[in-house]
Amino acid sequence: MALSAVMFAILQLCRKGRFAIPGPLIVVVLSLLLSYLLDFEAHGIKILGDLPKGLPGLSLPRLAGLPLQELILGSAAVFVVSFGAGIITARSFAVQTGDHVNPNAELTGLGAANIASGLLGGFPVTSSDSRTAVNLSIGGRTQVAGLTAALALAAGMVFFGGALRLLPIPSLAVILISAALSVIDLTGLAQIWRISRVEFLFAMIAMLGAIGFGVLQGVGIALAATFVYVTLNAMQPRVVLLGRIPGRLGFYKLHRLPQTRPIEGMVICFVQGSLLFFDAEYVRLRLAEITAGLPPGTRWLVIEASAITQVDSTALDMLEEVRRDLHRRGVRLAFTDVQSDVAMLMTRSGLTQSVGAEMFFDDLDDAVIAFDSKEPI
């Protein structure tokens, strides 16, 4: 504890004093010197210990006898968590440096690093928030810093393994702790709290997960929580009714503006989300609720589909069921703003034929014009 406290104080003094020599380098050299003079290992202070000697050689991995199914599943899990952790790290530090993150470039870089690591017999590689923080704390801003670190590591393995073995673990821990404290953004957390309580909750989940279970596990927990939240939201897309405001162009949501009026004889439903197997039943129930409350004289029910970017067979069957229910009530189903991919699937499923090609319109204005031109059945 005394060693850690002293080294932490030195790091803070170096950071505030803006010394020409980086604080972590001073701590490493001073810790090595004290470890040699005072024999920290004999006093029960853990030291780094023996390092691998020499550089690894290139070799292809042996695939014979490997459980490929477990390997593929494990690799997929490592990829998801590693890439998620890497992107989070990149975006977090890009905010501090004023840079922009290109996810494709990050993925290409991580892929190349993992291929090289595999050929050298290493372990999976991803971005490191702690090492990135240390790098930034000593002024590293470009790829030269990474190349220098790689050369220093290689030199240490080849020439300085005996000396570095005496480096006390508490000194390394203090360097990481100091770097981690420097990247905690309390102002950013406060802003997230003001903007979105849900995002703040995810930030707390990510932080507590990393503290309680480790960085990779914490990222996995945060990703899982986000996935559950997004899925639950996607399971209940909004289905709202549209109408017109006298004297104004366009269509407006009936529940938002009290002066909005429905079009007589026509009900317009705006489905705000894709229609897939996990939300098709919810949308069916919502449309059934609207259908049950149709005002007398309703002849058309129009689905404004501009927000429907995807459909699957379950959703197409649901729409056909809605069409049949409306047909029994003497109401025709129509669609507007159907995207090309969705329209193709509707045609393949037979929905376009059962609804009638003439009931598909480019926009709501065309649908209203067609509705007004047709005589009531």
Residue frames relative to the residue before (quaternion, step in Angstrom):
aa qw qx qy qz dx dy dz
M 1.0000 0.0000 0.0000 0.0000 0.00 0.00 0.00
A 0.6469 0.5160 -0.3224 0.4597 3.58 0.99 -0.84
L 0.6455 0.5162 -0.3153 0.4663 3.58 0.98 -0.90
S 0.6657 0.5059 -0.3057 0.4555 3.59 0.90 -0.91
A 0.6582 0.5181 -0.3149 0.4463 3.57 0.93 -0.90
V 0.6610 0.5047 -0.3114 0.4598 3.59 0.93 -0.87
M 0.6863 0.4817 -0.2892 0.4619 3.58 0.88 -0.96
F 0.6229 0.5287 -0.3416 0.4646 3.59 1.06 -0.71
A 0.6442 0.5172 -0.3199 0.4638 3.59 1.00 -0.83
I 0.6328 0.5273 -0.3302 0.4609 3.58 1.02 -0.80
L 0.6464 0.5247 -0.3206 0.4518 3.58 0.95 -0.85
Q 0.6765 0.4884 -0.3032 0.4603 3.58 0.93 -0.87
L 0.6309 0.5230 -0.3333 0.4662 3.58 1.04 -0.73
C 0.6559 0.5024 -0.3122 0.4690 3.58 0.98 -0.84
R 0.6575 0.5127 -0.3205 0.4495 3.58 0.98 -0.81
K 0.7120 0.4385 -0.2655 0.4798 3.58 0.91 -0.86
G 0.7008 0.4683 -0.2733 0.4636 3.56 1.08 -0.69
R 0.2845 -0.7899 0.4974 0.2186 3.58 1.31 -0.23
F 0.0714 0.8178 -0.5613 0.1050 3.57 0.73 1.11
A 0.5777 -0.5894 0.4390 0.3553 3.54 -1.22 0.54
I 0.6990 0.3938 -0.2510 0.5416 3.59 1.13 -0.69
P 0.4872 -0.6847 0.4469 0.3067 3.63 -0.73 0.97
G 0.5809 -0.6237 0.4100 0.3248 3.55 -1.02 0.86
P 0.6557 0.5102 -0.3406 0.4400 3.66 0.85 -0.81
L 0.6363 0.5169 -0.3409 0.4602 3.59 1.04 -0.68
I 0.6260 0.5240 -0.3347 0.4707 3.59 1.03 -0.76
V 0.6575 0.5135 -0.3082 0.4573 3.58 0.93 -0.89
V 0.6536 0.5143 -0.3202 0.4536 3.60 0.92 -0.87
V 0.6923 0.4703 -0.2901 0.4641 3.59 0.79 -0.99
L 0.6712 0.4948 -0.3019 0.4620 3.60 0.90 -0.91
S 0.6506 0.5157 -0.3153 0.4597 3.60 0.98 -0.82
L 0.6398 0.5177 -0.3244 0.4662 3.58 1.00 -0.80
L 0.6593 0.5114 -0.3072 0.4577 3.57 0.97 -0.88
L 0.6775 0.4804 -0.2906 0.4752 3.59 0.91 -0.90
S 0.6312 0.5328 -0.3331 0.4546 3.57 1.03 -0.77
Y 0.6597 0.4978 -0.3015 0.4755 3.58 1.02 -0.77
L 0.7211 0.4545 -0.2604 0.4535 3.60 0.86 -0.92
L 0.7902 0.3335 -0.1540 0.4905 3.58 0.95 -0.90
D 0.3453 -0.7688 0.4754 0.2524 3.57 1.31 0.00
F 0.0892 -0.8445 0.5279 0.0147 3.55 0.60 1.22
E 0.6246 0.5694 -0.3508 0.4033 3.57 0.97 -0.83
A 0.6625 0.5047 -0.3042 0.4625 3.58 1.01 -0.80
H 0.6874 0.4625 -0.2754 0.4876 3.59 1.19 -0.49
G 0.6241 -0.5960 0.3248 0.3871 3.60 1.23 0.27
I 0.5060 0.6160 -0.4467 0.4062 3.58 1.24 0.23
K 0.4192 -0.7235 0.4862 0.2540 3.57 -0.71 1.06
I 0.1647 -0.7747 0.6057 0.0762 3.52 -1.06 0.87
L 0.7089 -0.4833 0.3109 0.4089 3.53 -1.29 0.34
G 0.3073 -0.7779 0.4952 0.2351 3.59 0.98 -0.77
D 0.7550 -0.3945 0.2785 0.4436 3.52 -1.34 -0.05
L 0.2666 -0.7513 0.5882 0.1360 3.53 -1.02 0.91
P 0.5983 -0.5254 0.4325 0.4230 3.62 -1.18 0.35
K 0.2900 -0.7734 0.5432 0.1505 3.57 -0.91 0.88
G 0.7979 0.2554 -0.2171 0.5011 3.54 -0.98 0.87
L 0.5308 -0.6277 0.4756 0.3131 3.52 -1.33 0.23
P 0.5148 -0.6455 0.4566 0.3315 3.61 -1.03 0.67
G 0.3739 -0.7221 0.5367 0.2251 3.55 -1.19 0.52
L 0.5501 -0.6080 0.4597 0.3411 3.55 -1.22 0.53
S 0.1730 0.7706 -0.6003 0.1258 3.57 -0.98 0.83
L 0.4437 -0.6668 0.5268 0.2845 3.55 -1.15 0.62
P 0.4912 -0.6630 0.4622 0.3247 3.61 -0.92 0.76
R 0.4278 -0.6850 0.5288 0.2611 3.54 -1.15 0.67
L 0.2220 -0.8147 0.5285 0.0878 3.56 -0.56 1.20
A 0.5229 0.6539 -0.4165 0.3543 3.57 1.21 -0.39
G 0.8303 0.2141 -0.1729 0.4846 3.55 -0.90 0.98
L 0.5326 0.6265 -0.4226 0.3810 3.60 1.22 -0.05
P 0.4293 -0.6734 0.5274 0.2901 3.62 -1.01 0.73
L 0.2789 -0.8256 0.4642 0.1586 3.57 0.08 1.32
Q 0.6361 0.5356 -0.3502 0.4311 3.60 0.96 -0.77
E 0.6739 0.4684 -0.2924 0.4910 3.58 0.91 -0.89
L 0.6307 0.5451 -0.3331 0.4406 3.57 1.04 -0.76
I 0.6697 0.4950 -0.2995 0.4656 3.57 0.94 -0.91
L 0.6664 0.4926 -0.3074 0.4677 3.60 0.91 -0.90
G 0.6622 0.5018 -0.3044 0.4658 3.58 0.95 -0.86
S 0.6446 0.5198 -0.3200 0.4603 3.57 1.01 -0.82
A 0.6382 0.5241 -0.3311 0.4565 3.58 1.00 -0.80
A 0.6538 0.5064 -0.3172 0.4642 3.59 0.97 -0.83
V 0.6464 0.5120 -0.3153 0.4697 3.58 0.98 -0.88
F 0.6441 0.5329 -0.3274 0.4404 3.58 0.99 -0.85
V 0.6775 0.5037 -0.3055 0.4404 3.58 0.80 -1.02
V 0.7079 0.4523 -0.2703 0.4703 3.57 0.81 -1.02
S 0.6725 0.5075 -0.3079 0.4421 3.60 0.90 -0.91
F 0.6791 0.4725 -0.3049 0.4719 3.58 0.88 -0.87
G 0.6254 0.5311 -0.3382 0.4609 3.58 1.03 -0.76
A 0.6678 0.4890 -0.2983 0.4754 3.56 0.94 -0.93
G 0.6571 0.5290 -0.3153 0.4348 3.57 0.98 -0.84
I 0.6672 0.4918 -0.3017 0.4711 3.58 0.96 -0.87
I 0.6265 0.5293 -0.3376 0.4619 3.57 1.01 -0.80
T 0.6557 0.5059 -0.3082 0.4682 3.57 0.94 -0.92
A 0.6688 0.5111 -0.3103 0.4417 3.58 0.86 -0.97
R 0.7007 0.4657 -0.2846 0.4596 3.58 0.84 -0.92
S 0.6192 0.5534 -0.3505 0.4330 3.58 1.04 -0.73
F 0.7472 0.3930 -0.2301 0.4841 3.57 0.83 -0.96
A 0.5612 0.5903 -0.3970 0.4231 3.60 1.17 -0.43
V 0.5864 0.5672 -0.3650 0.4485 3.58 1.14 -0.62
Q 0.6861 0.4854 -0.2887 0.4585 3.57 0.99 -0.84
T 0.7576 0.3973 -0.2126 0.4723 3.59 0.96 -0.84
G 0.4719 -0.6912 0.4330 0.3347 3.59 1.26 -0.19
D 0.4850 0.6623 -0.4355 0.3694 3.59 1.21 0.40
H 0.3722 -0.6880 0.5709 0.2494 3.53 -1.38 0.13
V 0.3392 -0.7529 0.5369 0.1725 3.56 -1.03 0.85
N 0.1561 -0.7521 0.6358 0.0764 3.54 -0.97 0.99
P 0.3463 -0.7814 0.4697 0.2209 3.64 -0.19 1.20
N 0.6354 0.5282 -0.3430 0.4468 3.61 1.01 -0.71
A 0.6531 0.4935 -0.3150 0.4804 3.57 1.00 -0.78
E 0.6192 0.5317 -0.3425 0.4654 3.59 1.04 -0.75
L 0.6688 0.5014 -0.2985 0.4606 3.58 0.93 -0.92
T 0.6362 0.5192 -0.3274 0.4674 3.59 1.02 -0.77
G 0.6691 0.5031 -0.2979 0.4588 3.58 0.93 -0.88
L 0.6678 0.4878 -0.3006 0.4751 3.58 0.94 -0.88
G 0.6299 0.5332 -0.3367 0.4533 3.59 1.04 -0.73
A 0.6629 0.4938 -0.3050 0.4729 3.57 0.92 -0.91
A 0.6507 0.5153 -0.3194 0.4573 3.60 0.97 -0.82
N 0.6782 0.4864 -0.2991 0.4626 3.59 0.98 -0.78
I 0.5985 0.5328 -0.3626 0.4759 3.60 1.09 -0.62
A 0.6666 0.4926 -0.2997 0.4723 3.58 0.91 -0.92
S 0.6522 0.5166 -0.3153 0.4564 3.57 0.94 -0.85
G 0.6541 0.5144 -0.3152 0.4563 3.56 0.99 -0.82
L 0.6694 0.4938 -0.3003 0.4668 3.59 0.96 -0.82
L 0.7096 0.4210 -0.2544 0.5045 3.59 1.19 -0.51
G 0.5406 -0.6454 0.3955 0.3671 3.59 1.26 0.14
G 0.4364 0.7087 -0.4498 0.3239 3.58 1.18 0.52
F 0.5557 -0.5852 0.4688 0.3591 3.54 -1.34 -0.22
P 0.7002 -0.4619 0.3104 0.4473 3.63 -1.21 0.29
V 0.2702 -0.7845 0.5499 0.0955 3.53 -0.99 0.97
T 0.1153 0.7521 -0.6472 0.0454 3.55 -1.11 0.74
S 0.6710 -0.4610 0.3596 0.4559 3.58 -1.27 -0.02
S 0.2449 -0.7601 0.5874 0.1310 3.56 -1.13 0.71
D 0.3612 -0.7453 0.5142 0.2231 3.56 -0.60 1.10
S 0.6573 0.5155 -0.3258 0.4427 3.60 0.97 -0.80
R 0.6985 0.4550 -0.2863 0.4723 3.60 0.83 -0.91
T 0.6133 0.5312 -0.3511 0.4674 3.58 1.11 -0.65
A 0.6405 0.5201 -0.3226 0.4638 3.57 1.01 -0.80
V 0.6413 0.5045 -0.3238 0.4790 3.58 0.99 -0.84
N 0.6413 0.5380 -0.3214 0.4427 3.58 0.95 -0.89
L 0.6869 0.4671 -0.2890 0.4760 3.58 0.88 -0.91
S 0.6402 0.5520 -0.3369 0.4147 3.58 1.02 -0.76
I 0.7303 0.3746 -0.2383 0.5192 3.60 1.17 -0.46
G 0.6762 -0.5533 0.2769 0.3998 3.57 1.24 0.39
G 0.4296 0.7000 -0.4745 0.3167 3.62 1.20 0.20
R 0.0016 0.8320 -0.5529 0.0448 3.58 -0.71 1.05
T 0.7787 0.2929 -0.1556 0.5325 3.64 1.13 -0.46
Q 0.7088 -0.4409 0.3319 0.4393 3.55 -1.34 -0.02
V 0.5073 0.6381 -0.4325 0.3853 3.60 1.19 -0.32
A 0.6107 0.5528 -0.3539 0.4431 3.59 1.07 -0.70
G 0.6635 0.4975 -0.3053 0.4681 3.59 0.97 -0.84
L 0.6532 0.5044 -0.3151 0.4686 3.58 0.97 -0.82
T 0.6385 0.5213 -0.3236 0.4646 3.57 1.02 -0.79
A 0.6465 0.5137 -0.3172 0.4664 3.57 0.98 -0.84
A 0.6491 0.5145 -0.3217 0.4588 3.60 0.98 -0.82
L 0.6637 0.4922 -0.3037 0.4744 3.59 0.96 -0.85
A 0.6451 0.5122 -0.3255 0.4643 3.58 1.00 -0.79
L 0.6376 0.5197 -0.3257 0.4661 3.58 1.02 -0.79
A 0.6541 0.5031 -0.3146 0.4690 3.58 0.94 -0.87
A 0.6562 0.5032 -0.3121 0.4677 3.60 0.96 -0.85
G 0.6403 0.5318 -0.3251 0.4489 3.56 1.03 -0.79
M 0.6659 0.5019 -0.3017 0.4623 3.57 0.99 -0.83
V 0.7187 0.4490 -0.2518 0.4675 3.56 1.02 -0.81
F 0.8392 0.2490 -0.0839 0.4762 3.59 0.77 -1.03
F 0.8200 0.3110 -0.1235 0.4643 3.62 0.92 -0.83
G 0.2721 0.7940 -0.5080 0.1934 3.58 1.18 0.39
G 0.6577 0.5255 -0.3140 0.4389 3.59 0.96 -0.81
A 0.6946 0.4623 -0.2826 0.4732 3.58 0.98 -0.80
L 0.6874 0.5010 -0.2938 0.4360 3.58 0.90 -0.88
R 0.5406 0.6369 -0.4106 0.3653 3.60 1.15 -0.41
L 0.6589 0.5267 -0.3021 0.4441 3.61 1.18 -0.51
L 0.4567 0.7013 -0.4512 0.3099 3.61 1.27 -0.17
P 0.3732 -0.7497 0.4958 0.2300 3.65 -0.64 1.06
I 0.5413 -0.6430 0.4476 0.3053 3.55 -0.98 0.92
P 0.6247 0.5460 -0.3710 0.4171 3.69 0.90 -0.71
S 0.6287 0.5339 -0.3470 0.4463 3.59 1.04 -0.64
L 0.6403 0.5005 -0.3227 0.4851 3.57 1.02 -0.77
A 0.6393 0.5328 -0.3252 0.4491 3.57 0.98 -0.86
V 0.6493 0.5229 -0.3172 0.4521 3.58 0.96 -0.85
I 0.6218 0.5371 -0.3430 0.4554 3.59 1.02 -0.79
L 0.6831 0.4783 -0.2866 0.4717 3.58 0.92 -0.92
I 0.6497 0.5187 -0.3221 0.4530 3.59 0.96 -0.87
S 0.6546 0.5141 -0.3123 0.4580 3.57 0.94 -0.88
A 0.6597 0.4968 -0.3082 0.4722 3.56 0.97 -0.85
A 0.6507 0.5212 -0.3201 0.4500 3.58 0.98 -0.84
L 0.6499 0.5210 -0.3212 0.4506 3.58 0.96 -0.84
S 0.6535 0.5397 -0.3166 0.4259 3.56 1.07 -0.74
V 0.7201 0.4255 -0.2615 0.4817 3.61 1.16 -0.43
I 0.4625 0.6472 -0.4734 0.3783 3.62 1.23 0.10
D 0.1457 -0.8197 0.5536 0.0207 3.55 -0.54 1.22
L 0.1622 -0.8204 0.5435 0.0717 3.59 0.10 1.28
T 0.6108 0.5466 -0.3474 0.4554 3.59 1.10 -0.66
G 0.6487 0.5147 -0.3066 0.4692 3.55 1.03 -0.83
L 0.6344 0.5217 -0.3259 0.4682 3.58 1.04 -0.79
A 0.6455 0.5164 -0.3198 0.4629 3.56 0.98 -0.84
Q 0.6485 0.5104 -0.3196 0.4657 3.59 1.01 -0.78
I 0.6259 0.5238 -0.3355 0.4705 3.60 1.02 -0.79
W 0.6314 0.5358 -0.3317 0.4518 3.59 1.01 -0.82
R 0.6629 0.4982 -0.3048 0.4685 3.58 1.00 -0.82
I 0.7074 0.4746 -0.2682 0.4499 3.58 0.96 -0.88
S 0.8176 -0.0928 0.1357 0.5519 3.58 0.67 -1.08
R 0.3758 -0.7270 0.5339 0.2126 3.56 -0.69 1.11
V 0.6190 0.5485 -0.3515 0.4386 3.60 1.07 -0.69
E 0.6659 0.4855 -0.3078 0.4755 3.60 0.90 -0.88
F 0.6156 0.5308 -0.3493 0.4660 3.59 1.05 -0.68
L 0.6259 0.5300 -0.3350 0.4638 3.59 1.01 -0.77
F 0.6593 0.4928 -0.3134 0.4735 3.59 0.97 -0.82
A 0.6142 0.5387 -0.3472 0.4604 3.59 1.06 -0.70
M 0.6557 0.4974 -0.3025 0.4808 3.58 1.01 -0.82
I 0.6284 0.5265 -0.3339 0.4652 3.60 1.02 -0.80
A 0.6650 0.4996 -0.3050 0.4638 3.58 0.92 -0.90
M 0.6771 0.4970 -0.2994 0.4526 3.58 0.91 -0.90
L 0.7029 0.4550 -0.2743 0.4729 3.58 0.81 -0.99
G 0.6175 0.5425 -0.3456 0.4528 3.58 1.09 -0.65
A 0.6692 0.4863 -0.2999 0.4751 3.57 0.97 -0.85
I 0.6645 0.4946 -0.3093 0.4670 3.60 0.98 -0.83
G 0.7508 0.4344 -0.2277 0.4425 3.57 0.89 -0.94
F 0.8282 0.2282 -0.0809 0.5054 3.58 0.98 -0.81
G 0.6344 -0.4938 0.3572 0.4755 3.60 1.21 -0.18
V 0.6702 -0.5416 0.3304 0.3851 3.54 -1.23 0.53
L 0.7023 0.4625 -0.2873 0.4585 3.60 0.72 -1.03
Q 0.6602 0.4900 -0.3133 0.4752 3.59 0.94 -0.85
G 0.6358 0.5327 -0.3291 0.4514 3.58 1.02 -0.76
V 0.6415 0.5010 -0.3199 0.4849 3.57 1.02 -0.80
G 0.6380 0.5322 -0.3247 0.4519 3.57 1.01 -0.81
I 0.6467 0.5093 -0.3141 0.4731 3.57 0.98 -0.84
A 0.6637 0.5007 -0.3071 0.4631 3.60 0.93 -0.88
L 0.6492 0.5078 -0.3188 0.4679 3.59 0.98 -0.82
A 0.6505 0.5133 -0.3176 0.4609 3.58 0.97 -0.86
A 0.6592 0.5059 -0.3125 0.4603 3.60 0.93 -0.88
T 0.6500 0.5105 -0.3133 0.4677 3.57 1.00 -0.83
F 0.6415 0.5299 -0.3220 0.4516 3.57 0.98 -0.88
V 0.6504 0.5100 -0.3164 0.4656 3.59 0.95 -0.87
Y 0.6606 0.5134 -0.3067 0.4539 3.59 0.94 -0.92
V 0.6715 0.4904 -0.2998 0.4677 3.59 0.89 -0.95
T 0.6541 0.5178 -0.3154 0.4523 3.58 0.97 -0.86
L 0.6532 0.5119 -0.3169 0.4592 3.59 0.94 -0.87
N 0.6479 0.5037 -0.3194 0.4738 3.58 1.02 -0.77
A 0.6725 0.5036 -0.2963 0.4542 3.56 0.99 -0.90
M 0.6105 0.5769 -0.3498 0.4149 3.60 1.16 -0.53
Q 0.7780 0.2647 -0.1498 0.5497 3.59 1.20 -0.33
P 0.0115 -0.8154 0.5786 -0.0138 3.61 0.44 1.15
R 0.5079 -0.6564 0.4638 0.3101 3.54 -1.07 0.70
V 0.0925 -0.7459 0.6574 0.0528 3.52 -1.13 0.78
V 0.0290 0.8284 -0.5524 0.0881 3.56 -0.25 1.29
L 0.4481 -0.6818 0.5198 0.2534 3.54 -1.27 0.51
L 0.2247 -0.7796 0.5761 0.0990 3.55 -1.05 0.87
G 0.0097 0.7775 -0.6287 0.0042 3.51 -1.29 0.50
R 0.4980 -0.6442 0.4913 0.3092 3.54 -1.31 -0.27
I 0.3269 -0.6957 0.6015 0.2176 3.50 -1.32 0.48
P 0.4917 -0.6792 0.4491 0.3086 3.61 -0.65 1.04
G 0.8211 0.2280 -0.1937 0.4860 3.53 -0.91 1.01
R 0.7183 0.3776 -0.2515 0.5274 3.59 1.24 0.02
L 0.4637 -0.6704 0.5096 0.2756 3.55 -1.17 0.67
G 0.7149 0.4631 -0.3210 0.4140 3.56 -1.26 0.34
F 0.4107 -0.6799 0.5573 0.2419 3.49 -1.42 0.02
Y 0.1463 -0.8080 0.5705 0.0168 3.55 -1.02 0.87
K 0.5577 -0.6058 0.4500 0.3455 3.56 -1.21 0.53
L 0.5014 -0.6942 0.4346 0.2788 3.53 -0.81 1.07
H 0.7092 0.4771 -0.2786 0.4379 3.58 0.95 -0.81
R 0.6546 0.5468 -0.3183 0.4138 3.58 1.17 -0.43
L 0.7982 0.1740 -0.0712 0.5723 3.58 0.90 -0.91
P 0.4147 -0.7494 0.4544 0.2448 3.61 -0.53 1.13
Q 0.6648 0.5151 -0.3219 0.4349 3.62 1.09 -0.53
T 0.4904 0.6559 -0.4338 0.3755 3.59 1.29 -0.04
R 0.1182 -0.7998 0.5875 0.0347 3.55 -0.94 0.94
P 0.4643 -0.6620 0.5021 0.3067 3.61 -1.02 0.78
I 0.4997 -0.6209 0.5069 0.3284 3.56 -1.26 0.44
E 0.4763 -0.6977 0.4515 0.2872 3.57 -0.70 1.03
G 0.8187 0.2143 -0.1905 0.4975 3.55 -0.82 1.05
M 0.7494 0.3108 -0.1840 0.5550 3.60 1.27 -0.15
V 0.1299 -0.7569 0.6360 0.0756 3.55 -1.04 0.84
I 0.1464 -0.7941 0.5878 0.0499 3.58 -0.77 1.08
C 0.1072 -0.7935 0.5989 0.0131 3.57 -0.71 1.18
F 0.1701 -0.7733 0.6060 0.0762 3.55 -0.77 1.07
V 0.1581 -0.7919 0.5872 0.0562 3.60 -0.47 1.26
Q 0.1763 -0.8314 0.5246 0.0498 3.57 -0.41 1.27
G 0.7500 0.3002 -0.2506 0.5335 3.57 0.44 1.20
S 0.6166 -0.5462 0.4169 0.3842 3.53 -1.29 0.35
L 0.3434 -0.7161 0.5710 0.2078 3.55 -1.26 0.46
L 0.1374 0.7858 -0.5799 0.1652 3.55 -0.38 1.31
F 0.7636 -0.4201 0.2319 0.4321 3.56 -1.29 0.25
F 0.7140 0.4787 -0.2799 0.4275 3.60 0.99 -0.75
D 0.7672 0.3105 -0.2118 0.5197 3.63 1.16 -0.24
A 0.4267 0.7325 -0.4546 0.2734 3.60 1.27 -0.11
E 0.6660 0.5049 -0.3155 0.4495 3.60 0.91 -0.86
Y 0.6274 0.5313 -0.3412 0.4557 3.60 1.00 -0.76
V 0.6726 0.4822 -0.2987 0.4752 3.59 0.91 -0.94
R 0.6207 0.5429 -0.3513 0.4433 3.62 1.01 -0.75
L 0.6661 0.4965 -0.3042 0.4662 3.56 0.94 -0.90
R 0.6447 0.5129 -0.3250 0.4644 3.59 1.02 -0.77
L 0.6661 0.4795 -0.3052 0.4829 3.61 0.96 -0.82
A 0.6209 0.5338 -0.3407 0.4621 3.59 1.08 -0.71
E 0.6290 0.5255 -0.3290 0.4690 3.56 1.07 -0.76
I 0.6575 0.4927 -0.3068 0.4804 3.58 0.99 -0.82
T 0.6475 0.5316 -0.3141 0.4467 3.56 0.99 -0.89
A 0.6554 0.5227 -0.3138 0.4459 3.58 0.97 -0.86
G 0.7540 0.3753 -0.2098 0.4967 3.58 1.12 -0.57
L 0.2909 0.7769 -0.5178 0.2092 3.60 1.18 0.40
P 0.4463 -0.6850 0.4971 0.2906 3.58 -0.90 0.85
P 0.6244 -0.5404 0.3972 0.4005 3.61 -1.15 0.52
G 0.7744 0.3352 -0.2547 0.4723 3.55 -1.04 0.80
T 0.4475 0.6827 -0.4663 0.3409 3.60 1.23 0.07
R 0.1415 -0.8197 0.5530 0.0484 3.58 -0.75 1.06
W 0.7925 0.1777 -0.0919 0.5762 3.61 1.10 -0.65
L 0.0970 -0.7129 0.6855 0.1115 3.50 -1.29 0.57
V 0.1282 -0.8190 0.5591 0.0140 3.56 -0.49 1.25
I 0.2010 -0.7540 0.6152 0.1119 3.57 -0.93 0.96
E 0.2431 -0.7454 0.6081 0.1245 3.56 -0.64 1.19
A 0.1089 -0.8730 0.4750 -0.0190 3.57 -0.22 1.36
S 0.3094 0.7862 -0.5003 0.1895 3.62 1.13 0.34
A 0.7059 0.4465 -0.2640 0.4823 3.61 1.13 -0.61
I 0.5631 0.5771 -0.3949 0.4404 3.60 1.27 -0.06
T 0.0680 -0.8364 0.5439 -0.0034 3.58 -0.12 1.28
Q 0.7912 0.1507 -0.0839 0.5867 3.60 1.22 -0.39
V 0.0073 0.7500 -0.6608 -0.0263 3.53 -1.24 0.61
D 0.1596 -0.7579 0.6178 0.1358 3.56 -1.25 0.38
S 0.7482 -0.4156 0.2637 0.4450 3.56 -1.29 0.08
T 0.6132 0.5494 -0.3535 0.4440 3.60 1.04 -0.70
A 0.6786 0.4822 -0.2880 0.4734 3.59 0.93 -0.89
L 0.6401 0.5204 -0.3358 0.4546 3.60 1.01 -0.74
D 0.6255 0.5137 -0.3332 0.4836 3.59 1.05 -0.73
M 0.6309 0.5326 -0.3292 0.4582 3.58 1.04 -0.79
L 0.6641 0.4968 -0.3103 0.4647 3.61 0.93 -0.85
E 0.6277 0.5184 -0.3387 0.4716 3.58 1.05 -0.70
E 0.6266 0.5247 -0.3293 0.4729 3.59 1.05 -0.72
V 0.6332 0.5164 -0.3213 0.4786 3.58 1.02 -0.80
R 0.6400 0.5312 -0.3298 0.4465 3.58 0.98 -0.86
R 0.6661 0.5015 -0.3102 0.4567 3.59 0.92 -0.91
D 0.6415 0.5239 -0.3273 0.4548 3.58 0.98 -0.82
L 0.6594 0.4945 -0.3058 0.4766 3.58 0.98 -0.85
H 0.6278 0.5497 -0.3376 0.4356 3.58 1.00 -0.82
R 0.6376 0.5224 -0.3264 0.4626 3.58 1.02 -0.78
R 0.6988 0.4446 -0.2602 0.4964 3.58 1.15 -0.57
G 0.5205 -0.6556 0.4070 0.3656 3.58 1.27 -0.02
V 0.5528 0.5805 -0.3894 0.4536 3.57 1.22 0.53
R 0.3063 -0.7523 0.5563 0.1755 3.57 -0.96 0.87
L 0.3498 -0.7170 0.5691 0.1994 3.55 -1.16 0.76
A 0.0132 -0.7885 0.6147 -0.0139 3.56 -1.01 0.86
F 0.2131 -0.7602 0.6023 0.1177 3.54 -1.29 0.46
T 0.0628 -0.7679 0.6344 0.0633 3.55 -1.22 0.62
D 0.8403 0.2068 -0.1548 0.4766 3.54 -1.34 0.46
V 0.2592 0.7722 -0.5380 0.2169 3.60 0.96 0.81
Q 0.4013 -0.7245 0.5072 0.2382 3.57 -0.79 1.03
S 0.6674 -0.5707 0.3077 0.3665 3.55 -1.12 0.75
D 0.6605 0.5015 -0.3198 0.4582 3.60 0.92 -0.85
V 0.6519 0.5025 -0.3085 0.4768 3.56 1.00 -0.83
A 0.6430 0.5281 -0.3225 0.4512 3.58 0.96 -0.86
M 0.6296 0.5392 -0.3346 0.4483 3.60 1.00 -0.78
L 0.6751 0.4806 -0.2936 0.4765 3.58 0.94 -0.87
M 0.6143 0.5405 -0.3453 0.4596 3.58 1.08 -0.69
T 0.6532 0.5043 -0.3113 0.4713 3.57 1.02 -0.80
R 0.6639 0.5119 -0.3095 0.4489 3.58 0.89 -0.89
S 0.6961 0.4790 -0.2782 0.4567 3.59 1.02 -0.77
G 0.5174 -0.6422 0.4152 0.3841 3.58 1.23 -0.36
L 0.4488 0.7041 -0.4532 0.3122 3.60 1.24 -0.04
T 0.6251 0.5485 -0.3456 0.4347 3.58 1.00 -0.79
Q 0.6684 0.4974 -0.3012 0.4638 3.57 0.98 -0.85
S 0.6881 0.4771 -0.2989 0.4578 3.61 0.92 -0.85
V 0.6614 0.4742 -0.3074 0.4931 3.59 1.05 -0.70
G 0.4276 -0.6708 0.4844 0.3641 3.56 1.00 -0.93
A 0.4669 -0.7070 0.4538 0.2761 3.55 -0.67 1.10
E 0.6336 0.5559 -0.3358 0.4203 3.57 1.13 -0.61
M 0.6552 0.5085 -0.3087 0.4656 3.60 1.30 -0.20
F 0.5764 0.5168 -0.3976 0.4925 3.57 1.25 0.44
F 0.0489 -0.8247 0.5621 -0.0402 3.57 -0.72 1.14
D 0.5882 -0.6003 0.4190 0.3438 3.53 -1.20 0.61
D 0.7977 -0.0678 0.0566 0.5966 3.59 1.01 -0.72
L 0.7087 -0.4745 0.3203 0.4122 3.54 -1.31 0.18
D 0.6027 0.5630 -0.3700 0.4277 3.60 1.02 -0.66
D 0.6482 0.5039 -0.3179 0.4742 3.59 0.99 -0.84
A 0.6380 0.5290 -0.3301 0.4518 3.59 1.01 -0.81
V 0.6629 0.5005 -0.3098 0.4627 3.59 0.94 -0.87
I 0.6342 0.5218 -0.3356 0.4613 3.59 1.00 -0.80
A 0.6662 0.4926 -0.3020 0.4715 3.58 0.94 -0.89
F 0.6342 0.5335 -0.3283 0.4532 3.59 1.02 -0.79
D 0.6878 0.4858 -0.2876 0.4562 3.56 0.90 -0.90
S 0.6770 0.5092 -0.2965 0.4409 3.59 1.11 -0.61
K 0.6623 0.4988 -0.3053 0.4683 3.59 1.22 -0.34
E 0.4421 -0.6867 0.5142 0.2618 3.50 -1.06 0.81
P 0.5570 -0.5922 0.4482 0.3717 3.62 -1.03 0.63
I 0.4327 -0.6907 0.5185 0.2584 3.54 -1.07 0.85
